[in-house]
Amino acid sequence: MSTKKRDAILAALISADLADFTHAGDGLLSHLKGTGLCHSIYGTESYRKSPLSVFERDLVKELIGEKAERFVYYFGCHIKDSL
């Protein structure tokens, strides 16, 4: 995705006041900027390719914060049938 397109999407989300919507104990915009953008960083059951290893969790925590990283980690570990 180009930087221009990403910035346009982010501007649209900001103008929609997503920061006022609560999601996963945080504002939806914060969630999307952290967890959402990295939700498959460790791979998932259906997305086997993992850009980063779970051994790099500290790096992801530095990038998106501890709480968001925890959601990302659990998302990557869960089995769909368990939901």
mmCIF file of the C-alpha atoms, coordinates in Angstrom:
data_MODEL
# 
_entry.id   MODEL 
# 
loop_
_atom_site.group_PDB 
_atom_site.id 
_atom_site.type_symbol 
_atom_site.label_atom_id 
_atom_site.label_alt_id 
_atom_site.label_comp_id 
_atom_site.label_asym_id 
_atom_site.label_entity_id 
_atom_site.label_seq_id 
_atom_site.pdbx_PDB_ins_code 
_atom_site.Cartn_x 
_atom_site.Cartn_y 
_atom_site.Cartn_z 
_atom_site.occupancy 
_atom_site.B_iso_or_equiv 
_atom_site.pdbx_formal_charge 
_atom_site.auth_seq_id 
_atom_site.auth_comp_id 
_atom_site.auth_asym_id 
_atom_site.auth_atom_id 
_atom_site.pdbx_PDB_model_num 
ATOM 1  C CA . MET A 1 1  ? 0.000   0.000   0.000  1.00 0.00 ? 1  MET A CA 1 
ATOM 2  C CA . SER A 1 2  ? 1.359   3.399   -0.871 1.00 0.00 ? 2  SER A CA 1 
ATOM 3  C CA . THR A 1 3  ? 1.988   6.012   1.795  1.00 0.00 ? 3  THR A CA 1 
ATOM 4  C CA . LYS A 1 4  ? -0.503  8.317   0.069  1.00 0.00 ? 4  LYS A CA 1 
ATOM 5  C CA . LYS A 1 5  ? -3.239  5.687   0.187  1.00 0.00 ? 5  LYS A CA 1 
ATOM 6  C CA . ARG A 1 6  ? -2.444  4.775   3.801  1.00 0.00 ? 6  ARG A CA 1 
ATOM 7  C CA . ASP A 1 7  ? -2.598  8.449   4.794  1.00 0.00 ? 7  ASP A CA 1 
ATOM 8  C CA . ALA A 1 8  ? -5.930  8.861   3.000  1.00 0.00 ? 8  ALA A CA 1 
ATOM 9  C CA . ILE A 1 9  ? -7.383  5.849   4.813  1.00 0.00 ? 9  ILE A CA 1 
ATOM 10 C CA . LEU A 1 10 ? -6.084  7.101   8.151  1.00 0.00 ? 10 LEU A CA 1 
ATOM 11 C CA . ALA A 1 11 ? -7.541  10.577  7.507  1.00 0.00 ? 11 ALA A CA 1 
ATOM 12 C CA . ALA A 1 12 ? -10.928 9.028   6.704  1.00 0.00 ? 12 ALA A CA 1 
ATOM 13 C CA . LEU A 1 13 ? -10.855 6.971   9.900  1.00 0.00 ? 13 LEU A CA 1 
ATOM 14 C CA . ILE A 1 14 ? -9.924  10.021  11.960 1.00 0.00 ? 14 ILE A CA 1 
ATOM 15 C CA . SER A 1 15 ? -12.714 12.081  10.400 1.00 0.00 ? 15 SER A CA 1 
ATOM 16 C CA . ALA A 1 16 ? -15.166 9.304   11.278 1.00 0.00 ? 16 ALA A CA 1 
ATOM 17 C CA . ASP A 1 17 ? -14.318 9.900   14.967 1.00 0.00 ? 17 ASP A CA 1 
ATOM 18 C CA . LEU A 1 18 ? -13.250 6.293   15.472 1.00 0.00 ? 18 LEU A CA 1 
ATOM 19 C CA . ALA A 1 19 ? -11.297 7.356   18.535 1.00 0.00 ? 19 ALA A CA 1 
ATOM 20 C CA . ASP A 1 20 ? -14.689 7.739   20.234 1.00 0.00 ? 20 ASP A CA 1 
ATOM 21 C CA . PHE A 1 21 ? -15.672 4.114   19.558 1.00 0.00 ? 21 PHE A CA 1 
ATOM 22 C CA . THR A 1 22 ? -14.537 1.627   22.168 1.00 0.00 ? 22 THR A CA 1 
ATOM 23 C CA . HIS A 1 23 ? -13.046 -1.631  20.959 1.00 0.00 ? 23 HIS A CA 1 
ATOM 24 C CA . ALA A 1 24 ? -11.080 -4.163  22.991 1.00 0.00 ? 24 ALA A CA 1 
ATOM 25 C CA . GLY A 1 25 ? -10.895 -1.738  25.917 1.00 0.00 ? 25 GLY A CA 1 
ATOM 26 C CA . ASP A 1 26 ? -9.403  1.047   23.823 1.00 0.00 ? 26 ASP A CA 1 
ATOM 27 C CA . GLY A 1 27 ? -10.475 3.507   21.146 1.00 0.00 ? 27 GLY A CA 1 
ATOM 28 C CA . LEU A 1 28 ? -11.148 1.762   17.833 1.00 0.00 ? 28 LEU A CA 1 
ATOM 29 C CA . LEU A 1 29 ? -8.685  4.002   16.004 1.00 0.00 ? 29 LEU A CA 1 
ATOM 30 C CA . SER A 1 30 ? -5.905  3.193   18.466 1.00 0.00 ? 30 SER A CA 1 
ATOM 31 C CA . HIS A 1 31 ? -6.770  -0.478  18.125 1.00 0.00 ? 31 HIS A CA 1 
ATOM 32 C CA . LEU A 1 32 ? -6.611  -0.337  14.338 1.00 0.00 ? 32 LEU A CA 1 
ATOM 33 C CA . LYS A 1 33 ? -3.361  1.598   14.337 1.00 0.00 ? 33 LYS A CA 1 
ATOM 34 C CA . GLY A 1 34 ? -1.765  -0.905  16.682 1.00 0.00 ? 34 GLY A CA 1 
ATOM 35 C CA . THR A 1 35 ? -3.390  -4.293  16.764 1.00 0.00 ? 35 THR A CA 1 
ATOM 36 C CA . GLY A 1 36 ? -5.236  -3.995  13.479 1.00 0.00 ? 36 GLY A CA 1 
ATOM 37 C CA . LEU A 1 37 ? -2.232  -3.226  11.352 1.00 0.00 ? 37 LEU A CA 1 
ATOM 38 C CA . CYS A 1 38 ? -0.205  -6.008  12.943 1.00 0.00 ? 38 CYS A CA 1 
ATOM 39 C CA . HIS A 1 39 ? -2.928  -8.567  13.622 1.00 0.00 ? 39 HIS A CA 1 
ATOM 40 C CA . SER A 1 40 ? -1.235  -11.344 11.616 1.00 0.00 ? 40 SER A CA 1 
ATOM 41 C CA . ILE A 1 41 ? 2.382   -10.408 12.320 1.00 0.00 ? 41 ILE A CA 1 
ATOM 42 C CA . TYR A 1 42 ? 3.043   -13.825 13.914 1.00 0.00 ? 42 TYR A CA 1 
ATOM 43 C CA . GLY A 1 43 ? 0.919   -15.688 11.372 1.00 0.00 ? 43 GLY A CA 1 
ATOM 44 C CA . THR A 1 44 ? -2.426  -17.333 12.058 1.00 0.00 ? 44 THR A CA 1 
ATOM 45 C CA . GLU A 1 45 ? -4.107  -20.675 11.595 1.00 0.00 ? 45 GLU A CA 1 
ATOM 46 C CA . SER A 1 46 ? -5.127  -19.691 8.062  1.00 0.00 ? 46 SER A CA 1 
ATOM 47 C CA . TYR A 1 47 ? -2.185  -17.364 7.318  1.00 0.00 ? 47 TYR A CA 1 
ATOM 48 C CA . ARG A 1 48 ? 0.783   -19.631 7.944  1.00 0.00 ? 48 ARG A CA 1 
ATOM 49 C CA . LYS A 1 49 ? 3.405   -17.146 6.778  1.00 0.00 ? 49 LYS A CA 1 
ATOM 50 C CA . SER A 1 50 ? 4.693   -15.246 9.787  1.00 0.00 ? 50 SER A CA 1 
ATOM 51 C CA . PRO A 1 51 ? 6.545   -12.013 9.096  1.00 0.00 ? 51 PRO A CA 1 
ATOM 52 C CA . LEU A 1 52 ? 7.935   -12.064 12.636 1.00 0.00 ? 52 LEU A CA 1 
ATOM 53 C CA . SER A 1 53 ? 8.594   -14.889 15.048 1.00 0.00 ? 53 SER A CA 1 
ATOM 54 C CA . VAL A 1 54 ? 6.993   -15.015 18.487 1.00 0.00 ? 54 VAL A CA 1 
ATOM 55 C CA . PHE A 1 55 ? 10.581  -14.745 19.712 1.00 0.00 ? 55 PHE A CA 1 
ATOM 56 C CA . GLU A 1 56 ? 10.433  -11.126 18.515 1.00 0.00 ? 56 GLU A CA 1 
ATOM 57 C CA . ARG A 1 57 ? 7.535   -10.149 20.762 1.00 0.00 ? 57 ARG A CA 1 
ATOM 58 C CA . ASP A 1 58 ? 9.602   -7.484  22.527 1.00 0.00 ? 58 ASP A CA 1 
ATOM 59 C CA . LEU A 1 59 ? 10.140  -5.693  19.220 1.00 0.00 ? 59 LEU A CA 1 
ATOM 60 C CA . VAL A 1 60 ? 6.418   -5.731  18.458 1.00 0.00 ? 60 VAL A CA 1 
ATOM 61 C CA . LYS A 1 61 ? 5.674   -4.472  21.995 1.00 0.00 ? 61 LYS A CA 1 
ATOM 62 C CA . GLU A 1 62 ? 8.004   -1.528  21.371 1.00 0.00 ? 62 GLU A CA 1 
ATOM 63 C CA . LEU A 1 63 ? 6.218   -0.750  18.108 1.00 0.00 ? 63 LEU A CA 1 
ATOM 64 C CA . ILE A 1 64 ? 2.565   -1.042  19.114 1.00 0.00 ? 64 ILE A CA 1 
ATOM 65 C CA . GLY A 1 65 ? 2.537   -1.276  22.901 1.00 0.00 ? 65 GLY A CA 1 
ATOM 66 C CA . GLU A 1 66 ? 2.252   -4.166  25.337 1.00 0.00 ? 66 GLU A CA 1 
ATOM 67 C CA . LYS A 1 67 ? -1.554  -4.388  25.377 1.00 0.00 ? 67 LYS A CA 1 
ATOM 68 C CA . ALA A 1 68 ? -1.898  -4.354  21.575 1.00 0.00 ? 68 ALA A CA 1 
ATOM 69 C CA . GLU A 1 69 ? 0.884   -6.919  21.223 1.00 0.00 ? 69 GLU A CA 1 
ATOM 70 C CA . ARG A 1 70 ? -0.918  -9.241  23.618 1.00 0.00 ? 70 ARG A CA 1 
ATOM 71 C CA . PHE A 1 71 ? -4.044  -9.119  21.414 1.00 0.00 ? 71 PHE A CA 1 
ATOM 72 C CA . VAL A 1 72 ? -1.902  -9.760  18.323 1.00 0.00 ? 72 VAL A CA 1 
ATOM 73 C CA . TYR A 1 73 ? -0.195  -12.712 20.017 1.00 0.00 ? 73 TYR A CA 1 
ATOM 74 C CA . TYR A 1 74 ? -3.494  -14.292 21.102 1.00 0.00 ? 74 TYR A CA 1 
ATOM 75 C CA . PHE A 1 75 ? -5.007  -13.687 17.672 1.00 0.00 ? 75 PHE A CA 1 
ATOM 76 C CA . GLY A 1 76 ? -2.129  -15.558 16.078 1.00 0.00 ? 76 GLY A CA 1 
ATOM 77 C CA . CYS A 1 77 ? -2.360  -18.441 18.561 1.00 0.00 ? 77 CYS A CA 1 
ATOM 78 C CA . HIS A 1 78 ? -6.103  -19.057 18.560 1.00 0.00 ? 78 HIS A CA 1 
ATOM 79 C CA . ILE A 1 79 ? -7.811  -21.855 16.673 1.00 0.00 ? 79 ILE A CA 1 
ATOM 80 C CA . LYS A 1 80 ? -10.868 -20.642 14.770 1.00 0.00 ? 80 LYS A CA 1 
ATOM 81 C CA . ASP A 1 81 ? -13.078 -23.486 15.976 1.00 0.00 ? 81 ASP A CA 1 
ATOM 82 C CA . SER A 1 82 ? -12.382 -22.398 19.562 1.00 0.00 ? 82 SER A CA 1 
ATOM 83 C CA . LEU A 1 83 ? -14.221 -19.115 19.016 1.00 0.00 ? 83 LEU A CA 1 
# 
